[in-house]
């Protein structure tokens, strides 16, 4: 007669991660997880205090999978590599993006990732103030994602209505049309990794430029970047 593996925190968390990967975070409830594990909901509370703690542990599971990055040498290279490693880990678990933005407190592994990013910046000679501002500029990019809000209306399917709508759109928003029709990649889907890397490099390169100029908060950023 077969028996189920002994229930422990690791098994609970791994099952929750698998469920969220398949069904999404909203549907990963304590009751649904208990059904999946063929135990009573009360049995889960011997290993996690509540759903919030469960999500913390699920996030830690994802973050623990981010590989270490060689921090020797150029701080920008190390920071970029660390962030893209986080991007790969979070891409494998899309629910983790929502989860980390809604956590009330950072877990120790969350803090460890942040600390590693800051340590790399300090190793590159950046001041504490510049590290502070750079971490704010990175925001969710430190986890390898960002929220792009660029909603555009969908054109009608009817050819005549579509032509009229596009003409009206072009008359109202000529710069948008110019960008979308004359850029080298016009008509192609955006390369998410390339777009993410472009924005990340802007932040890191700008930070390095400020560092080279000996920036302090008493110095206007635009003046330092032009210096």
ZAGUMI-977256 format. One record per residue: residue number from 1; x, y, z of N, C-alpha, C, O, CB in turn; residue in one letter. Coordinates in pm, whole numbers, padded with zeros to 5 digits. Glycine has a CB too. Layout:
   num   n.east   n.north     n.up   ca.east   ca.north    ca.up   c.east   c.north     c.up   o.east   o.north     o.up   cb.east   cb.north    cb.up   residu
   NUM        X         Y        Z         X          Y        Z        X         Y        Z        X         Y        Z         X          Y        Z        a
...
// end
This chain:
   num   n.east   n.north     n.up   ca.east   ca.north    ca.up   c.east   c.north     c.up   o.east   o.north     o.up   cb.east   cb.north    cb.up   residu
     1    00085    -00119    00000     00000      00000    00000    00089     00125    00000    00174     00141    00087    -00096      00000    00123        x
     2    00067     00212   -00099     00151      00332   -00111    00106     00437   -00011   -00011     00449    00023     00146      00389   -00255        x
     3    00202     00511    00034     00173      00621    00125    00230     00750    00068    00328     00746   -00007     00231      00594    00266        x
     4    00171     00862    00100     00220      00992    00054    00347     01029    00129    00363     00992    00245     00112      01100    00073        x
     5    00437     01101    00063     00558      01147    00133    00521     01230    00256    00418     01297    00260     00648      01230    00039        x
     6    00607     01223    00355     00584      01297    00478    00576     01447    00447    00659     01501    00373     00696      01268    00582        x
     7    00477     01513    00504     00458      01655    00480    00557     01737    00562    00570     01716    00683     00313      01696    00513        x
     8    00627     01829    00496     00714      01922    00565    00708     02056    00491    00643     02067    00387     00861      01868    00574        x
     9    00777     02156    00545     00768      02290    00487    00816     02290    00341    00753     02351    00254     00852      02390    00569        x
    10    00925     02222    00315     00980      02220    00179    00879     02164    00079    00860     02218   -00030     01109      02138    00175        x
    11    00816     02054    00117     00717      01993    00026    00597     02085    00007    00545     02096   -00104     00672      01857    00080        x
    12    00553     02149    00112     00441      02243    00101    00476     02357    00006    00396     02391   -00082     00403      02300    00240        x
    13    00593     02415    00022     00633      02529   -00061    00651     02487   -00206    00606     02557   -00297     00764      02591   -00007        x
    14    00715     02374   -00229     00735      02327   -00366    00601     02300   -00435    00586     02330   -00554     00821      02199   -00367        x
    15    00507     02245   -00363     00375      02219   -00420    00303     02350   -00450    00235     02362   -00552     00291      02133   -00325        x
    16    00318     02449   -00362     00254      02578   -00384    00314     02648   -00506    00241     02709   -00585     00269      02665   -00260        x
    17    00445     02641   -00521     00511      02701   -00638    00461     02635   -00765    00430     02704   -00863     00666      02687   -00627        x
    18    00453     02503   -00766     00404      02431   -00884    00260     02470   -00916    00225     02487   -01032     00415      02279   -00862        x
    19    00178     02483   -00813     00038      02522   -00835    00028     02663   -00891   -00049     02688   -00984    -00041      02512   -00705        x
    20    00106     02756   -00835     00103      02894   -00884    00157     02902   -01027    00106     02980   -01107     00185      02985   -00793        x
    21    00257     02823   -01059     00309      02820   -01196    00200     02778   -01294    00192     02830   -01405     00429      02725   -01207        x
    22    00118     02684   -01252     00016      02629   -01341   -00113     02709   -01340   -00176     02727   -01445    -00013      02486   -01304        x
    23   -00154     02757   -01223    -00287      02816   -01210   -00287     02965   -01176   -00391     03030   -01184    -00364      02742   -01106        x
    24   -00171     03019   -01137    -00165      03159   -01097   -00170     03173   -00946   -00212     03082   -00874    -00279      03238   -01161        x
    25   -00126     03289   -00899    -00117      03312   -00755   -00255     03319   -00689   -00273     03267   -00579    -00040      03439   -00727        x
    26   -00351     03381   -00754    -00483      03398   -00695   -00550     03265   -00662   -00623     03255   -00563    -00572      03477   -00789        x
    27   -00524     03164   -00743    -00590      03035   -00723   -00510     02942   -00633   -00551     02829   -00607    -00614      02968   -00855        x
    28   -00396     02992   -00585    -00315      02911   -00494   -00353     02945   -00350   -00284     03021   -00282    -00162      02935   -00518        x
    29   -00463     02888   -00307    -00512      02911   -00170   -00468     02797   -00080   -00423     02693   -00127    -00667      02925   -00169        x
    30   -00481     02819    00047    -00445      02715    00143   -00534     02592    00123   -00487     02478    00131    -00457      02768    00287        x
    31   -00662     02614    00098    -00753      02501    00080   -00720     02424   -00048   -00717     02301   -00048    -00899      02551    00077        x
    32   -00696     02499   -00158    -00663      02431   -00284   -00532     02354   -00271   -00519     02244   -00325    -00653      02534   -00399        x
    33   -00437     02412   -00199    -00309      02345   -00180   -00326     02218   -00095   -00265     02115   -00122    -00208      02440   -00113        x
    34   -00410     02228    00007    -00437      02110    00091   -00499     01998    00008   -00463     01882    00022    -00529      02147    00209        x
    35   -00594     02035   -00079    -00655      01935   -00167   -00550     01870   -00257   -00551     01749   -00279    -00766      01998   -00252        x
    36   -00461     01952   -00308    -00357      01902   -00397   -00266     01802   -00324   -00225     01700   -00380    -00273      02019   -00452        x
    37   -00236     01832   -00198    -00148      01747   -00117   -00223     01634   -00047   -00163     01549    00018    -00076      01831   -00015        x
    38   -00357     01636   -00062    -00441      01533    00000   -00427     01532    00151   -00412     01427    00214    -00406      01395   -00056        x
    39   -00433     01653    00207    -00430      01668    00353   -00541     01768    00389   -00602     01829    00302    -00289      01718    00405        x
    40   -00565     01783    00517    -00661      01883    00561   -00591     02020    00563   -00470     02027    00581    -00719      01848    00701        x
    41   -00668     02128    00544    -00605      02261    00552   -00532     02283    00682   -00428     02349    00684    -00710      02368    00535        x
    42   -00584     02229    00792    -00518      02248    00921   -00378     02187    00922   -00290     02235    00994    -00602      02188    01033        x
    43   -00356     02082    00844    -00225      02019    00841   -00118     02114    00786   -00001     02105    00823    -00229      01892    00758        x
    44   -00159     02204    00697    -00064      02300    00639   -00015     02399    00744    00099     02445    00739    -00128      02376    00521        x
    45   -00102     02431    00839    -00067      02534    00937    00039     02486    01037    00089     02565    01118    -00191      02578    01013        x
    46    00074     02359    01030     00187      02311    01110    00320     02354    01048    00425     02345    01111     00182      02158    01124        x
    47    00313     02401    00922     00437      02432    00848    00443     02578    00802    00552     02633    00788     00449      02342    00727        x
    48    00328     02639    00779     00322      02782    00746    00206     02844    00824    00099     02784    00835     00304      02806    00591        x
    49    00228     02962    00878     00128      03021    00968    00004     03065    00894   -00106     03057    00949     00187      03139    01041        x
    50    00020     03111    00769    -00094      03163    00692   -00052     03175    00546    00062     03143    00510    -00141      03301    00748        x
    51   -00144     03220    00462    -00114      03230    00318   -00005     03332    00291    00077     03313    00201    -00240      03267    00239        x
    52   -00002     03442    00368     00100      03543    00347    00239     03485    00370    00332     03511    00293     00077      03662    00439        x
    53    00254     03406    00476     00383      03343    00503    00416     03241    00394    00532     03225    00355     00383      03274    00641        x
    54    00313     03173    00344     00335      03078    00235    00392     03149    00113    00487     03101    00051     00204      03006    00199        x
    55    00334     03265    00077     00382      03339   -00040    00525     03388   -00017    00607     03387   -00109     00290      03458   -00071        x
    56    00556     03431    00106     00694      03468    00137    00789     03352    00110    00896     03370    00051     00706      03513    00285        x
    57    00749     03233    00153     00833      03116    00131    00842     03078   -00016    00946     03032   -00062     00780      02998    00211        x
    58    00735     03098   -00089     00737      03072   -00233    00833     03167   -00303    00909     03126   -00391     00595      03086   -00293        x
    59    00830     03293   -00265     00922      03390   -00322    01067     03355   -00289    01154     03362   -00375     00890      03531   -00272        x
    60    01090     03318   -00166     01225      03279   -00126    01274     03160   -00209    01391     03151   -00244     01230      03244    00024        x
    61    01182     03070   -00240     01216      02954   -00323    01264     03000   -00461    01362     02948   -00514     01095      02860   -00338        x
    62    01196     03098   -00518     01234      03152   -00649    01368     03226   -00639    01457     03204   -00720     01125      03247   -00704        x
    63    01380     03313   -00538     01501      03394   -00524    01622     03307   -00495    01733     03337   -00538     01483      03499   -00413        x
    64    01601     03198   -00421     01713      03106   -00392    01768     03044   -00519    01882     02998   -00522     01668      02996   -00295        x
    65    01687     03043   -00625     01730      02986   -00752    01810     03081   -00838    01860     03042   -00944     01612      02939   -00828        x
    66    01824     03207   -00795     01905      03303   -00871    02052     03268   -00849    02099     03271   -00735     01874      03452   -00828        x
    67    02125     03236   -00954     02265      03195   -00935    02352     03311   -00891    02326     03427   -00922     02321      03134   -01063        x
    68    02456     03277   -00818     02554      03379   -00779    02626     03432   -00902    02645     03360   -01001     02655      03323   -00677        x
    69    02665     03558   -00894     02733      03623   -01006    02870     03668   -00959    02885     03719   -00848     02650      03744   -01059        x
    70    02969     03650   -01043     03104      03695   -01011    03105     03846   -01003    03081     03914   -01103     03207      03645   -01116        x
    71    03131     03900   -00884     03126      04044   -00863    03260     04112   -00886    03274     04231   -00861     03078      04075   -00723        x
    72    03358     04036   -00933     03489      04095   -00957    03485     04181   -01084    03411     04153   -01178     03596      03986   -00969        x
    73    03565     04287   -01084     03576      04370   -01204    03472     04479   -01209    03435     04535   -01105     03564      04285   -01326        x
    74    03426     04511   -01328     03338      04624   -01352    03204     04608   -01280    03136     04507   -01297     03315      04641   -01502        x
    75    03167     04709   -01199     03044      04697   -01120    02921     04695   -01209    02822     04628   -01177     03034      04813   -01021        x
    76    02925     04767   -01323     02808      04769   -01411    02785     04631   -01472    02671     04587   -01483     02827      04874   -01521        x
    77    02892     04565   -01512     02878      04430   -01570    02821     04335   -01466    02731     04257   -01496     03016      04379   -01621        x
    78    02874     04341   -01344     02826      04252   -01239    02681     04279   -01205    02603     04185   -01186     02912      04267   -01114        x
    79    02642     04407   -01198     02504      04443   -01167    02410     04396   -01277    02304     04341   -01250     02490      04594   -01147        x
    80    02450     04418   -01401     02369      04375   -01515    02351     04224   -01514    02240     04174   -01535     02433      04421   -01647        x
    81    02460     04151   -01490     02453      04005   -01488    02363     03956   -01376    02286     03862   -01394     02592      03945   -01473        x
    82    02372     04019   -01259     02291      03978   -01145    02143     04002   -01172    02058     03920   -01138     02334      04053   -01018        x
    83    02112     04116   -01234     01973      04149   -01263    01916     04058   -01371    01801     04016   -01362     01960      04297   -01306        x
    84    01996     04027   -01473     01946      03936   -01576    01931     03794   -01522    01847     03718   -01570     02040      03937   -01697        x
    85    02011     03757   -01424     01992      03627   -01358    01858     03625   -01284    01786     03526   -01287     02109      03597   -01261        x
    86    01827     03736   -01217     01697      03747   -01150    01584     03746   -01252    01478     03687   -01228     01691      03876   -01065        x
    87    01606     03810   -01366     01503      03815   -01471    01469     03673   -01519    01352     03641   -01540     01551      03902   -01590        x
    88    01571     03590   -01536     01547      03453   -01580    01470     03374   -01475    01378     03299   -01508     01680      03382   -01611        x
    89    01505     03393   -01347     01436      03321   -01240    01290     03363   -01231    01202     03279   -01214     01506      03346   -01106        x
    90    01264     03492   -01242     01126      03541   -01232    01046     03507   -01358    00925     03486   -01349     01126      03692   -01209        x
    91    01111     03501   -01473     01039      03464   -01595    00987     03321   -01588    00885     03289   -01649     01130      03480   -01716        x
    92    01058     03236   -01513     01013      03097   -01498    00893     03084   -01406    00827     02980   -01403     01127      03011   -01446        x
    93    00865     03189   -01329     00753      03189   -01234    00682     03324   -01243    00701     03409   -01156     00803      03161   -01086        x
    94    00600     03347   -01347     00540      03479   -01370    00463     03535   -01252    00456     03657   -01236     00449      03471   -01487        x
    95    00404     03451   -01169     00330      03497   -01052    00418     03571   -00953    00369     03652   -00873     00263      03380   -00983        x
    96    00550     03544   -00956     00641      03604   -00858    00649     03756   -00873    00677     03826   -00776     00781      03543   -00873        x
    97    00624     03805   -00993     00625      03951   -01012    00518     04017   -00927    00544     04113   -00855     00605      03986   -01160        x
    98    00396     03964   -00938     00285      04017   -00857    00314     03999   -00709    00287     04088   -00628     00153      03949   -00894        x
    99    00367     03884   -00674     00389      03853   -00533    00486     03950   -00468    00461     03999   -00358     00439      03711   -00517        x
   100    00598     03978   -00536     00700      04059   -00471    00656     04205   -00458    00705     04277   -00371     00831      04051   -00548        x
   101    00565     04246   -00543     00516      04384   -00535    00411     04402   -00426    00376     04515   -00391     00458      04427   -00668        x
   102    00360     04293   -00373     00252      04302   -00273    00297     04256   -00134    00216     04254   -00041     00133      04219   -00317        x
   103    00424     04218   -00120     00471      04172    00011    00482     04290    00108    00538     04393    00071     00607      04099   -00002        x
   104    00431     04276    00230     00440      04386    00328    00581     04407    00381    00618     04519    00416     00347      04359    00443        x
   105    00661     04298    00386     00798      04308    00438    00890     04224    00351    00850     04121    00297     00805      04261    00586        x
   106    01014     04269    00339     01113      04193    00263    01159     04073    00344    01182     04083    00464     01233      04282    00225        x
   107    01173     03960    00277     01225      03841    00342    01378     03849    00346    01437     03931    00275     01178      03712    00269        x
   108    01443     03766    00427     01590      03768    00429    01653     03745    00293    01754     03808    00261     01640      03664    00525        x
   109    01597     03655    00210     01656      03632    00078    01633     03752   -00015    01718     03781   -00099     01597      03506    00015        x
   110    01519     03820    00001     01497      03943   -00074    01603     04046   -00038    01662     04110   -00125     01356      03999   -00047        x
   111    01627     04060    00091     01729      04155    00137    01868     04114    00091    01952     04199    00062     01726      04166    00290        x
   112    01893     03984    00083     02025      03938    00039    02052     03978   -00105    02163     04019   -00139     02036      03786    00054        x
   113    01950     03966   -00190     01964      04007   -00330    01992     04157   -00339    02081     04201   -00412     01837      03972   -00411        x
   114    01915     04235   -00266     01935      04379   -00265    02073     04416   -00212    02140     04504   -00265     01827      04448   -00182        x
   115    02114     04346   -00106     02244      04373   -00046    02357     04342   -00144    02457     04413   -00149     02262      04292    00084        x
   116    02341     04234   -00221     02443      04197   -00318    02455     04303   -00428    02566     04335   -00472     02412      04061   -00380        x
   117    02342     04356   -00472     02345      04464   -00572    02419     04586   -00516    02504     04643   -00583     02202      04503   -00615        x
   118    02384     04624   -00394     02448      04742   -00335    02596     04718   -00309    02677     04808   -00328     02378      04780   -00205        x
   119    02631     04598   -00266     02772      04567   -00240    02854     04582   -00368    02967     04631   -00364     02787      04425   -00183        x
   120    02797     04538   -00481     02867      04554   -00608    02888     04700   -00644    02993     04737   -00696     02791      04485   -00718        x
   121    02788     04783   -00616     02801      04926   -00643    02906     04990   -00554    02986     05072   -00599     02666      04996   -00624        x
   122    02905     04953   -00427     03007      05006   -00336    03147     04961   -00379    03243     05038   -00370     02980      04961   -00192        x
   123    03157     04837   -00427     03286      04788   -00474    03335     04868   -00594    03455     04880   -00618     03277      04640   -00510        x
   124    03240     04923   -00671     03275      05008   -00784    03308     05150   -00746    03337     05233   -00832     03164      05008   -00883        x
   125    03303     05180   -00615     03341      05313   -00568    03227     05411   -00555    03250     05528   -00523     03441      05369   -00657        x
   126    03104     05368   -00579     02990      05460   -00571    02967     05504   -00427    02989     05427   -00334     02862      05395   -00629        x
   127    02923     05628   -00411     02891      05679   -00278    02760     05618   -00229    02681     05567   -00308     02883      05833   -00280        x
   128    02738     05625   -00099     02613      05573   -00042    02492     05646   -00099    02388     05584   -00124     02614      05586    00112        x
   129    02506     05777   -00121     02394      05854   -00175    02362     05811   -00318    02245     05800   -00355     02426      06004   -00171        x
   130    02467     05786   -00398     02445      05745   -00536    02388     05602   -00542    02304     05572   -00626     02576      05753   -00616        x
   131    02433     05516   -00452     02376      05382   -00443    02227     05391   -00409    02145     05321   -00468     02451      05297   -00338        x
   132    02194     05477   -00313     02055      05497   -00272    01968     05536   -00391    01865     05475   -00416     02046      05605   -00164        x
   133    02011     05638   -00464     01931      05687   -00577    01924     05583   -00689    01821     05569   -00755     01990      05818   -00631        x
   134    02033     05511   -00710     02033      05410   -00817    01937     05297   -00786    01869     05248   -00876     02173      05355   -00837        x
   135    01929     05254   -00661     01836      05150   -00624    01692     05196   -00646    01607     05118   -00689     01857      05108   -00478        x
   136    01664     05322   -00617     01530      05375   -00645    01503     05379   -00795    01393     05347   -00839     01514      05516   -00585        x
   137    01604     05417   -00872     01586      05423   -01017    01563     05283   -01075    01484     05267   -01168     01709      05487   -01084        x
   138    01629     05184   -01020     01609      05047   -01066    01469     04998   -01035    01405     04934   -01119     01712      04954   -01003        x
   139    01420     05028   -00915     01287      04985   -00873    01271     04835   -00901    01356     04756   -00861     01176      05066   -00947        x
   140    01162     04795   -00968     01141      04653   -00995    01244     04595   -01092    01255     04473   -01104     01002      04631   -01050        x
   141    01319     04681   -01160     01423      04628   -01250    01528     04547   -01175    01595     04463   -01235     01491      04743   -01326        x
   142    01543     04570   -01046     01640      04489   -00971    01600     04343   -00971    01683     04255   -00946     01653      04541   -00827        x
   143    01471     04315   -00998     01423      04177   -01005    01408     04131   -01149    01362     04020   -01174     01290      04164   -00932        x
   144    01447     04215   -01242     01446      04173   -01382    01317     04200   -01456    01294     04143   -01563     01474      04030   -01389        x
   145    01232     04286   -01403     01111      04320   -01477    01072     04465   -01448    01121     04526   -01353     00995      04225   -01440        x
   146    00985     04517   -01531     00931      04651   -01511    00789     04651   -01561    00746     04558   -01629     01017      04758   -01583        x
   147    00717     04754   -01529     00578      04765   -01573    00570     04867   -01685    00577     04987   -01661     00485      04805   -01455        x
   148    00555     04819   -01808     00541      04909   -01922    00393     04933   -01946    00318     04840   -01974     00610      04850   -02049        x
   149    00352     05059   -01934     00212      05093   -01955    00203     05175   -02083    00215     05297   -02082     00153      05172   -01833        x
   150    00181     05105   -02194     00172      05171   -02324    00047     05120   -02398    00058     05058   -02504     00300      05145   -02409        x
   151   -00071     05147   -02341    -00193      05096   -02407   -00225     05175   -02533   -00223     05298   -02532    -00312      05103   -02311        x
   152   -00253     05106   -02639    -00296      05170   -02764   -00424     05103   -02812   -00441     04982   -02792    -00185      05161   -02874        x
   153   -00513     05178   -02874    -00640      05119   -02918   -00618     05018   -03031   -00528     05034   -03114    -00737      05229   -02965        x
   154   -00702     04917   -03032    -00697      04818   -03140   -00777     04869   -03259   -00892     04909   -03243    -00751      04682   -03092        x
   155   -00718     04868   -03379    -00791      04917   -03496   -00905     04823   -03533   -00896     04703   -03506    -00697      04934   -03616        x
   156   -01011     04875   -03594    -01123      04789   -03636   -01077     04686   -03738   -00980     04707   -03811    -01237      04874   -03694        x
   157   -01147     04576   -03745    -01113      04471   -03841   -01160     04505   -03982   -01097     04463   -04079    -01172      04339   -03797        x
   158   -01270     04581   -03994    -01319      04620   -04126   -01217     04712   -04194   -01175     04811   -04134    -01458      04691   -04115        x
   159   -01175     04681   -04318    -01070      04760   -04385   -01102     04909   -04397   -01015     04993   -04372    -01046      04705   -04522        x
   160   -01227     04943   -04434    -01261      05084   -04451   -01259     05156   -04316   -01205     05266   -04304    -01399      05099   -04517        x
   161   -01319     05094   -04215    -01320      05155   -04082   -01177     05165   -04027   -01141     05262   -03960    -01409      05073   -03985        x
   162   -01098     05064   -04057    -00959      05064   -04011   -00883     05181   -04074   -00808     05251   -04005    -00890      04931   -04046        x
   163   -00901     05202   -04203    -00831      05312   -04272   -00871     05446   -04213   -00786     05533   -04190    -00862      05309   -04423        x
   164   -01000     05464   -04187    -01046      05591   -04129   -00990     05610   -03989   -00946     05719   -03952    -01200      05595   -04125        x
   165   -00992     05502   -03911    -00942      05511   -03774   -00792     05542   -03772   -00746     05623   -03691    -00969      05381   -03698        x
   166   -00717     05480   -03861    -00574      05503   -03866   -00542     05645   -03911   -00448     05707   -03861    -00507      05403   -03959        x
   167   -00621     05697   -04005    -00600      05834   -04050   -00628     05933   -03937   -00554     06030   -03919    -00690      05865   -04171        x
   168   -00735     05908   -03862    -00768      05996   -03750   -00662     05987   -03642   -00625     06088   -03581    -00906      05961   -03693        x
   169   -00612     05866   -03617    -00508      05846   -03516   -00381     05921   -03556   -00317     05985   -03473    -00478      05696   -03496        x
   170   -00344     05911   -03684    -00223      05978   -03733   -00235     06129   -03722   -00137     06198   -03692    -00195      05939   -03878        x
   171   -00355     06180   -03746    -00375      06325   -03737   -00366     06373   -03592   -00318     06483   -03566    -00511      06365   -03797        x
   172   -00410     06291   -03500    -00411      06331   -03359   -00277     06304   -03290   -00237     06378   -03201    -00521      06258   -03286        x
   173   -00208     06197   -03332    -00086      06155   -03262    00026     06128   -03363    00071     06014   -03378    -00114      06028   -03177        x
   174    00072     06233   -03431     00171      06213   -03538    00305     06157   -03490    00370     06083   -03563     00196      06342   -03609        x
   175    00347     06192   -03368     00475      06143   -03318    00471     05992   -03293    00567     05921   -03322     00515      06216   -03189        x
   176    00357     05943   -03240     00343      05798   -03219    00350     05725   -03352    00419     05623   -03364     00210      05766   -03147        x
   177    00280     05777   -03451     00279      05712   -03582    00418     05716   -03645    00462     05619   -03706     00176      05780   -03675        x
   178    00487     05830   -03629     00622      05840   -03685    00714     05735   -03622    00791     05670   -03692     00680      05981   -03662        x
   179    00704     05719   -03491     00790      05622   -03422    00758     05480   -03466    00849     05401   -03492     00773      05635   -03271        x
   180    00629     05447   -03476     00590      05309   -03504    00606     05271   -03650    00608     05152   -03683     00449      05287   -03461        x
   181    00616     05370   -03740     00623      05338   -03882    00760     05363   -03944    00788     05313   -04054     00521      05418   -03957        x
   182    00847     05438   -03876     00977      05470   -03938    01097     05417   -03860    01210     05427   -03909     00990      05620   -03951        x
   183    01077     05360   -03742     01190      05304   -03669    01240     05179   -03742    01164     05118   -03818     01151      05270   -03522        x
   184    01367     05140   -03720     01420      05023   -03789    01341     04895   -03767    01346     04804   -03849     01560      05000   -03748        x
   185    01268     04888   -03656     01193      04766   -03624    01042     04786   -03643    00961     04716   -03581     01222      04723   -03480        x
   186    01004     04880   -03728     00862      04908   -03750    00790     04781   -03796    00837     04709   -03884     00845      05020   -03855        x
   187    00677     04757   -03734     00596      04642   -03770    00635     04514   -03701    00566     04413   -03715     00602      04622   -03915        x
   188    00747     04514   -03627     00791      04394   -03557    00752     04402   -03409    00738     04510   -03353     00943      04376   -03571        x
   189    00736     04287   -03350     00710      04284   -03206    00836     04326   -03132    00948     04299   -03176     00664      04142   -03160        x
   190    00816     04392   -03019     00931      04436   -02940    01006     04316   -02883    00945     04217   -02844     00886      04530   -02826        x
   191    01137     04326   -02878     01221      04227   -02812    01228     04267   -02665    01299     04362   -02630     01366      04219   -02877        x
   192    01156     04196   -02580     01145      04235   -02439    01280     04239   -02369    01307     04330   -02290     01052      04140   -02365        x
   193    01365     04141   -02398     01497      04139   -02335    01580     04259   -02379    01649     04321   -02297     01570      04009   -02367        x
   194    01574     04291   -02507     01651      04404   -02558    01600     04536   -02501    01679     04623   -02463     01645      04408   -02712        x
   195    01468     04550   -02493     01411      04674   -02439    01445     04688   -02291    01478     04797   -02243     01258      04676   -02459        x
   196    01437     04577   -02219     01471      04581   -02077    01618     04616   -02060    01653     04700   -01977     01441      04445   -02011        x
   197    01705     04552   -02139     01848      04580   -02130    01883     04723   -02165    01972     04782   -02105     01923      04488   -02219        x
   198    01813     04780   -02263     01837      04919   -02303    01810     05013   -02186    01892     05100   -02155     01749      04956   -02424        x
   199    01694     04996   -02122     01659      05084   -02009    01753     05063   -01892    01793     05159   -01826     01514      05058   -01964        x
   200    01790     04937   -01866     01882      04909   -01757    02018     04974   -01783    02078     05032   -01693     01898      04758   -01738        x
   201    02066     04964   -01906     02195      05023   -01939    02194     05174   -01929    02294     05235   -01891     02237      04982   -02079        x
   202    02080     05236   -01962     02069      05381   -01944    02090     05420   -01798    02162     05515   -01767     01932      05431   -01992        x
   203    02027     05345   -01708     02040      05374   -01565    02184     05352   -01517    02241     05436   -01449     01943      05286   -01483        x
   204    02241     05238   -01554     02375      05206   -01505    02481     05298   -01565    02573     05341   -01495     02409      05061   -01537        x
   205    02467     05328   -01694     02564      05418   -01757    02553     05559   -01699    02654     05625   -01675     02543      05422   -01909        x
   206    02429     05605   -01677     02410      05736   -01615    02466     05742   -01475    02525     05842   -01434     02263      05772   -01612        x
   207    02448     05633   -01401     02503      05627   -01265    02656     05635   -01268    02717     05707   -01189     02457      05498   -01194        x
   208    02716     05560   -01359     02862      05563   -01369    02912     05702   -01407    03015     05748   -01357     02911      05460   -01472        x
   209    02839     05769   -01495     02876      05905   -01535    02870     05999   -01415    02960     06081   -01396     02785      05955   -01648        x
   210    02767     05989   -01335     02756      06072   -01216    02870     06042   -01119    02927     06134   -01059     02621      06049   -01147        x
   211    02903     05915   -01104     03014      05877   -01016    03145     05941   -01064    03222     05993   -00984     03028      05723   -01011        x
   212    03168     05936   -01195     03292      05994   -01250    03297     06145   -01229    03405     06202   -01219     03304      05963   -01399        x
   213    03181     06209   -01223     03176      06354   -01205    03175     06393   -01057    03165     06511   -01024     03053      06410   -01273        x
   214    03187     06293   -00968     03187      06324   -00826    03054     06380   -00778    03051     06471   -00695     03296      06421   -00795        x
   215    02945     06326   -00830     02812      06380   -00800    02778     06372   -00651    02809     06274   -00584     02706      06305   -00881        x
   216    02715     06478   -00602     02647      06480   -00472    02509     06538   -00496    02483     06597   -00600     02727      06564   -00365        x
   217    02420     06521   -00399     02283      06568   -00420    02274     06720   -00430    02171     06773   -00470     02194      06520   -00308        x
   218    02382     06790   -00393     02384      06935   -00410    02408     06975   -00556    02391     07092   -00593     02491      06997   -00321        x
   219    02448     06878   -00639     02481      06903   -00780    02365     06860   -00870    02326     06743   -00866     02612      06828   -00820        x
   220    02308     06950   -00950     02200      06908   -01042    02245     06795   -01131    02355     06798   -01187     02154      07027   -01127        x
   221    02162     06695   -01146     02198      06578   -01224    02229     06615   -01368    02326     06565   -01425     02087      06475   -01220        x
   222    02148     06703   -01428     02170      06736   -01569    02303     06806   -01588    02369     06787   -01690     02057      06823   -01622        x
   223    02344     06888   -01492     02475      06953   -01501    02588     06852   -01494    02686     06861   -01568     02490      07056   -01391        x
   224    02574     06753   -01402     02677      06653   -01388    02689     06567   -01512    02800     06533   -01552     02650      06566   -01267        x
   225    02577     06531   -01574     02580      06448   -01692    02637     06521   -01813    02691     06458   -01905     02442      06399   -01723        x
   226    02627     06654   -01813     02682      06732   -01924    02828     06769   -01899    02899     06810   -01991     02600      06859   -01945        x
   227    02873     06752   -01774     03007      06797   -01738    03118     06718   -01803    03236     06746   -01781     03024      06791   -01591        x
// end
